[in-house]
Amino acid sequence: MITIYLLRHGKTEHNHKAMTMGARIDTPLTETGLANADILAKKLTGISFDHVYSSDLGRAFITAHVIVEKLKIESKLSRAKELREIDYGTFTYRFKEEIKNECPQFTTDPDFVFPDGESPRQMQKRAVHFIQKLEREHPNKTLLIVTHAGVIRALKCHFNGWNYQEHLRMNISHEYIGKFVIDDGKLISYEKINQ
């Protein structure tokens, strides 16, 4: 069994512009994004974490760093490439509305493989395998994970048994905290901490 607190990174310049970043590029956190990280840290105060994992992309890692610094658990932070956002391939660094017009599958088909990238389903498989690995490596521990909206959607759908296609565009706040208790790969309980 493992308890995971799952968080999204703070708001970035590209989030503000509604552009794709995915697994290949980063833009800095905005002032709002840094404030998001502060708010998340305050909501997590008092919880004892055995380890912290972050996507290795800067927007997630900086969010995680702000949080662990405030919680005084810097030594427990590790980066994980498996927690990266979906790879949009040739659709990276483009306006989302432009992509929707050119490629309607962008928001409707979890099996659509982005040219020179991956599909939402492939990203989901990667993220789920990583969580299963963490359960084996950290039995009966409490972990904090900082990642991306797409990864959070994928994990929520997998562990809650939701139809992935119906939730591909589910809104994930930059101050989202989801608490997952998982035993032998199955969800025991799930709750939103701050919404």
C-alpha contacts under 8 A as a table, 3 or more apart, distances in Angstrom:
res1	aa1	res2	aa2	distance
1	M	135	E	6.47
1	M	139	P	5.63
1	M	140	N	5.15
1	M	141	K	7.72
1	M	181	V	7.14
1	M	182	I	5.49
1	M	183	D	4.04
1	M	184	D	6.35
2	I	135	E	5.62
2	I	138	H	7.04
2	I	139	P	5.80
2	I	140	N	5.04
2	I	141	K	5.45
2	I	142	T	6.24
2	I	143	L	7.76
2	I	181	V	5.80
2	I	182	I	5.34
2	I	183	D	6.42
3	T	140	N	7.34
3	T	141	K	6.30
3	T	142	T	4.68
3	T	143	L	6.24
3	T	179	K	7.10
3	T	180	F	5.73
3	T	181	V	4.45
3	T	182	I	6.38
4	I	142	T	5.83
4	I	143	L	4.86
4	I	144	L	5.83
4	I	145	I	6.99
4	I	178	G	7.93
4	I	179	K	5.71
4	I	180	F	5.11
4	I	181	V	6.37
4	I	182	I	7.98
5	Y	142	T	7.76
5	Y	143	L	6.25
5	Y	144	L	4.83
5	Y	145	I	6.10
5	Y	177	I	6.41
5	Y	178	G	5.58
5	Y	179	K	4.57
5	Y	180	F	6.41
6	L	144	L	6.21
6	L	145	I	4.93
6	L	146	V	6.15
6	L	147	T	7.51
6	L	152	I	7.41
6	L	176	Y	7.83
6	L	177	I	5.59
6	L	178	G	5.05
6	L	179	K	6.37
6	L	180	F	7.63
7	L	144	L	7.73
7	L	145	I	6.08
7	L	146	V	4.78
7	L	147	T	6.20
7	L	148	H	7.82
7	L	152	I	7.85
7	L	174	H	7.93
7	L	175	E	7.24
7	L	176	Y	5.61
7	L	177	I	4.92
7	L	178	G	6.72
8	R	60	A	7.36
8	R	146	V	5.65
8	R	147	T	5.16
8	R	148	H	5.15
8	R	149	A	6.10
8	R	152	I	7.47
8	R	172	I	7.61
8	R	173	S	7.25
8	R	174	H	5.45
8	R	175	E	6.67
8	R	176	Y	6.04
8	R	177	I	7.52
9	H	33	G	7.64
9	H	37	A	7.37
9	H	59	R	6.17
9	H	60	A	4.71
9	H	61	F	7.99
9	H	63	T	5.50
9	H	64	A	7.60
9	H	146	V	6.26
9	H	147	T	6.05
9	H	148	H	6.19
9	H	174	H	6.02
9	H	175	E	7.92
10	G	29	L	6.35
10	G	30	T	7.89
10	G	32	T	7.37
10	G	33	G	3.90
10	G	34	L	6.23
10	G	35	A	7.69
10	G	36	N	5.24
10	G	37	A	5.84
10	G	59	R	7.09
10	G	60	A	7.39
10	G	63	T	6.07
10	G	174	H	5.20
10	G	175	E	7.29
11	K	15	N	6.07
11	K	16	H	7.22
11	K	29	L	5.72
11	K	30	T	6.07
11	K	32	T	6.25
11	K	33	G	3.98
11	K	34	L	7.67
11	K	36	N	7.25
11	K	174	H	6.10
12	T	15	N	5.08
12	T	16	H	6.39
12	T	27	T	6.09
12	T	28	P	5.56
12	T	29	L	4.16
12	T	30	T	5.16
12	T	33	G	6.09
12	T	59	R	7.19
13	E	16	H	5.15
13	E	17	K	6.44
13	E	27	T	5.98
13	E	28	P	6.21
13	E	29	L	6.41
13	E	30	T	5.90
14	H	17	K	4.87
14	H	18	A	5.95
14	H	19	M	5.17
14	H	20	T	7.02
14	H	21	M	7.16
14	H	27	T	6.31
15	N	18	A	5.01
15	N	19	M	6.21
15	N	20	T	7.77
16	H	19	M	7.87
17	K	95	F	7.65
18	A	95	F	5.94
18	A	96	K	5.97
18	A	97	E	8.00
19	M	93	Y	6.05
19	M	94	R	5.29
19	M	95	F	4.25
19	M	96	K	5.47
20	T	88	Y	7.63
20	T	91	F	7.38
20	T	92	T	5.43
20	T	93	Y	5.03
20	T	94	R	5.55
20	T	95	F	6.38
20	T	96	K	6.33
21	M	24	R	6.55
21	M	25	I	5.33
21	M	26	D	6.19
21	M	27	T	7.92
21	M	88	Y	7.75
21	M	92	T	5.63
21	M	93	Y	5.56
22	G	25	I	6.64
22	G	84	R	7.65
22	G	85	E	4.99
22	G	86	I	5.22
22	G	87	D	5.16
22	G	88	Y	5.71
22	G	92	T	6.46
23	A	57	L	7.48
23	A	84	R	5.59
23	A	85	E	4.97
23	A	86	I	5.61
23	A	87	D	4.68
23	A	88	Y	7.21
24	R	87	D	6.69
24	R	92	T	7.28
25	I	57	L	7.99
25	I	92	T	7.77
25	I	93	Y	7.65
26	D	57	L	6.90
26	D	58	G	6.42
26	D	59	R	6.56
27	T	58	G	7.99
27	T	59	R	7.03
28	P	58	G	7.80
28	P	59	R	6.46
29	L	32	T	7.57
29	L	33	G	4.99
29	L	34	L	6.29
29	L	59	R	6.23
30	T	33	G	4.78
30	T	34	L	6.39
31	E	34	L	5.21
31	E	35	A	6.26
32	T	35	A	4.93
32	T	36	N	6.10
33	G	36	N	4.92
33	G	37	A	6.47
33	G	63	T	7.99
33	G	174	H	7.63
34	L	37	A	5.15
34	L	38	D	6.43
34	L	63	T	7.18
34	L	66	V	7.93
35	A	38	D	5.00
35	A	39	I	6.22
36	N	39	I	5.17
36	N	40	L	6.21
36	N	174	H	6.38
36	N	175	E	5.80
37	A	40	L	5.09
37	A	41	A	6.18
37	A	63	T	5.50
37	A	64	A	7.65
37	A	66	V	6.34
37	A	67	I	6.14
37	A	175	E	7.58
38	D	41	A	5.14
38	D	42	K	6.35
38	D	66	V	7.11
38	D	67	I	6.73
38	D	70	K	7.97
39	I	42	K	5.17
39	I	43	K	6.36
39	I	175	E	7.26
40	L	43	K	5.15
40	L	44	L	6.31
40	L	67	I	7.13
40	L	175	E	6.10
40	L	177	I	7.72
41	A	44	L	5.14
41	A	45	T	6.27
41	A	66	V	7.85
41	A	67	I	4.90
41	A	68	V	7.68
41	A	70	K	6.50
41	A	71	L	6.76
42	K	45	T	5.27
43	K	194	N	7.62
44	L	47	I	5.80
45	T	71	L	6.56
48	S	142	T	7.27
49	F	52	V	7.15
49	F	141	K	7.78
49	F	142	T	5.25
49	F	143	L	5.48
49	F	144	L	6.55
50	D	76	K	7.17
50	D	141	K	6.10
50	D	142	T	5.52
50	D	143	L	5.82
51	H	76	K	4.87
51	H	77	L	6.44
51	H	78	S	7.99
51	H	142	T	7.16
51	H	143	L	5.14
51	H	144	L	6.53
52	V	76	K	5.55
52	V	77	L	4.63
52	V	78	S	6.22
52	V	143	L	5.68
52	V	144	L	4.66
52	V	145	I	5.82
52	V	146	V	7.96
53	Y	77	L	5.79
53	Y	78	S	4.95
53	Y	79	R	5.73
53	Y	80	A	6.51
53	Y	143	L	7.54
53	Y	144	L	6.28
53	Y	145	I	4.82
53	Y	146	V	6.44
54	S	60	A	6.21
54	S	61	F	5.58
54	S	64	A	6.40
54	S	77	L	7.38
54	S	78	S	6.29
54	S	79	R	4.91
54	S	80	A	5.87
54	S	83	L	6.85
54	S	145	I	5.61
54	S	146	V	4.65
54	S	147	T	5.97
55	S	58	G	7.94
55	S	60	A	5.73
55	S	61	F	6.19
55	S	79	R	5.64
55	S	80	A	5.04
55	S	81	K	5.73
55	S	82	E	7.04
55	S	83	L	4.54
55	S	84	R	5.14
55	S	146	V	6.47
55	S	147	T	5.30
55	S	148	H	7.87
56	D	60	A	7.06
56	D	61	F	6.00
56	D	79	R	4.85
56	D	80	A	5.40
56	D	81	K	5.35
56	D	83	L	7.38
56	D	84	R	6.75
57	L	60	A	5.78
57	L	61	F	6.11
57	L	81	K	7.85
57	L	84	R	6.62
58	G	61	F	4.95
58	G	62	I	5.73
59	R	62	I	5.51
59	R	63	T	6.29
60	A	63	T	5.10
60	A	64	A	6.11
60	A	146	V	5.93
60	A	147	T	5.66
60	A	148	H	7.17
61	F	64	A	4.95
61	F	65	H	5.99
61	F	79	R	7.24
61	F	146	V	7.41
62	I	65	H	4.90
62	I	66	V	6.19
63	T	66	V	5.30
63	T	67	I	6.37
63	T	146	V	7.49
64	A	67	I	5.09
64	A	68	V	6.10
64	A	77	L	7.85
64	A	146	V	6.02
65	H	68	V	5.25
65	H	69	E	5.96
65	H	74	E	7.15
65	H	77	L	7.74
66	V	69	E	5.29
66	V	70	K	6.33
67	I	70	K	5.25
67	I	71	L	6.16
68	V	71	L	4.89
68	V	72	K	5.68
68	V	73	I	5.00
68	V	74	E	5.07
68	V	77	L	7.41
69	E	72	K	4.92
69	E	73	I	6.33
69	E	74	E	5.61
70	K	73	I	7.93
71	L	74	E	7.98
73	I	76	K	5.72
73	I	77	L	7.54
74	E	77	L	5.76
80	A	83	L	5.74
80	A	84	R	7.65
81	K	84	R	5.54
82	E	126	R	6.26
82	E	127	A	6.04
82	E	130	F	6.45
83	L	127	A	6.07
83	L	130	F	7.81
83	L	147	T	5.91
83	L	148	H	7.68
83	L	151	V	7.00
84	R	147	T	6.83
84	R	148	H	7.02
84	R	151	V	7.50
85	E	123	M	7.65
85	E	147	T	7.46
85	E	148	H	5.58
85	E	149	A	7.53
85	E	150	G	6.05
85	E	151	V	6.03
86	I	118	E	6.75
86	I	119	S	7.37
86	I	120	P	6.53
86	I	123	M	5.66
86	I	150	G	6.65
86	I	151	V	7.42
87	D	92	T	7.70
87	D	114	F	7.57
87	D	117	G	4.95
87	D	118	E	5.48
87	D	119	S	7.79
87	D	123	M	7.95
88	Y	91	F	5.17
88	Y	92	T	5.15
88	Y	114	F	5.50
88	Y	115	P	7.49
88	Y	116	D	7.74
88	Y	117	G	5.22
88	Y	118	E	6.64
89	G	92	T	5.71
89	G	114	F	5.70
89	G	115	P	5.47
89	G	116	D	4.57
89	G	117	G	3.80
89	G	118	E	7.14
90	T	114	F	7.20
90	T	115	P	5.74
90	T	116	D	6.10
90	T	117	G	7.16
91	F	94	R	6.01
91	F	99	I	7.16
91	F	114	F	7.17
91	F	115	P	7.53
94	R	98	E	7.24
94	R	99	I	7.14
95	F	98	E	5.34
95	F	99	I	6.52
96	K	99	I	5.11
96	K	100	K	6.22
97	E	100	K	5.07
97	E	101	N	6.35
98	E	101	N	5.32
98	E	102	E	6.33
99	I	102	E	5.07
99	I	103	C	5.58
99	I	104	P	7.57
99	I	106	F	6.98
100	K	103	C	5.11
100	K	104	P	4.91
100	K	105	Q	7.48
100	K	106	F	5.87
100	K	107	T	7.15
101	N	104	P	6.15
103	C	106	F	5.81
104	P	107	T	6.46
104	P	108	T	6.88
105	Q	108	T	4.86
105	Q	109	D	5.05
105	Q	112	F	6.47
106	F	109	D	6.72
106	F	112	F	7.52
107	T	168	L	6.15
107	T	169	R	6.35
108	T	165	Q	6.18
108	T	166	E	7.77
108	T	168	L	6.75
109	D	112	F	5.44
109	D	165	Q	6.11
109	D	168	L	7.97
110	P	119	S	6.30
110	P	120	P	4.91
110	P	121	R	5.39
110	P	164	Y	6.87
110	P	165	Q	5.76
110	P	168	L	7.15
111	D	119	S	5.42
111	D	120	P	6.34
111	D	121	R	5.62
111	D	122	Q	7.78
112	F	118	E	7.93
112	F	119	S	5.20
112	F	120	P	7.27
113	V	117	G	6.47
113	V	118	E	4.86
113	V	119	S	4.03
113	V	120	P	7.57
114	F	117	G	4.85
114	F	118	E	5.42
114	F	119	S	6.03
115	P	118	E	7.58
118	E	122	Q	6.16
118	E	123	M	6.86
119	S	122	Q	5.13
119	S	123	M	6.36
120	P	123	M	5.08
120	P	124	Q	6.06
120	P	150	G	7.84
120	P	154	A	7.61
121	R	124	Q	4.91
121	R	125	K	6.20
121	R	154	A	7.85
122	Q	125	K	5.14
122	Q	126	R	6.34
123	M	126	R	5.09
123	M	127	A	6.25
123	M	151	V	7.30
123	M	154	A	7.76
124	Q	127	A	5.15
124	Q	128	V	6.01
124	Q	151	V	6.69
124	Q	154	A	5.05
124	Q	155	L	6.72
124	Q	158	H	7.88
125	K	128	V	5.20
125	K	129	H	6.09
126	R	129	H	5.34
126	R	130	F	6.37
127	A	130	F	5.11
127	A	131	I	6.41
127	A	151	V	6.72
127	A	154	A	7.76
127	A	155	L	7.07
128	V	131	I	5.14
128	V	132	Q	6.22
128	V	155	L	6.49
128	V	158	H	7.67
129	H	132	Q	5.05
129	H	133	K	6.15
130	F	133	K	5.00
130	F	134	L	6.25
131	I	134	L	4.99
131	I	135	E	6.30
132	Q	135	E	5.12
132	Q	136	R	6.55
132	Q	185	G	6.09
133	K	136	R	5.20
133	K	137	E	6.23
134	L	137	E	4.96
134	L	138	H	5.71
134	L	139	P	8.00
135	E	138	H	5.34
135	E	139	P	5.56
135	E	182	I	7.87
135	E	183	D	7.93
135	E	184	D	7.68
135	E	185	G	7.76
136	R	139	P	5.93
138	H	141	K	5.51
147	T	151	V	6.73
147	T	152	I	7.22
148	H	151	V	5.37
148	H	152	I	6.23
149	A	152	I	5.09
149	A	153	R	6.16
149	A	171	N	7.97
149	A	172	I	5.72
150	G	153	R	5.15
150	G	154	A	6.16
150	G	168	L	7.98
151	V	154	A	5.02
151	V	155	L	6.15
152	I	155	L	5.17
152	I	156	K	5.98
152	I	172	I	7.71
153	R	156	K	5.16
153	R	157	C	6.10
153	R	167	H	7.17
153	R	168	L	7.00
153	R	170	M	6.82
153	R	172	I	7.59
154	A	157	C	5.31
154	A	158	H	6.18
154	A	164	Y	7.15
155	L	158	H	5.08
155	L	159	F	6.02
156	K	159	F	5.51
156	K	160	N	5.73
156	K	162	W	7.63
157	C	160	N	5.34
157	C	161	G	5.60
157	C	162	W	4.54
157	C	163	N	6.50
157	C	164	Y	5.65
157	C	167	H	7.42
158	H	161	G	5.27
158	H	162	W	6.56
158	H	164	Y	7.66
159	F	162	W	7.84
159	F	186	K	6.63
159	F	187	L	5.54
160	N	187	L	6.86
162	W	167	H	7.75
163	N	166	E	5.52
163	N	167	H	6.70
164	Y	167	H	5.21
164	Y	168	L	6.10
165	Q	168	L	5.49
166	E	169	R	7.90
167	H	170	M	5.01
172	I	176	Y	6.43
173	S	176	Y	5.00
175	E	194	N	7.67
176	Y	192	K	7.52
176	Y	193	I	7.78
176	Y	194	N	6.72
176	Y	195	Q	7.47
177	I	192	K	5.88
177	I	193	I	5.42
177	I	194	N	6.21
178	G	190	Y	7.01
178	G	191	E	5.81
178	G	192	K	4.61
178	G	193	I	5.96
179	K	189	S	7.91
179	K	190	Y	5.55
179	K	191	E	5.34
179	K	192	K	6.30
179	K	193	I	6.79
180	F	187	L	6.99
180	F	188	I	7.64
180	F	189	S	5.95
180	F	190	Y	4.72
180	F	191	E	6.95
181	V	187	L	6.02
181	V	188	I	5.38
181	V	189	S	5.21
181	V	190	Y	6.51
182	I	185	G	5.94
182	I	186	K	5.35
182	I	187	L	4.53
182	I	188	I	5.45
182	I	189	S	7.29
183	D	186	K	5.27
183	D	187	L	6.43
183	D	188	I	6.49
187	L	190	Y	7.29
192	K	195	Q	5.90
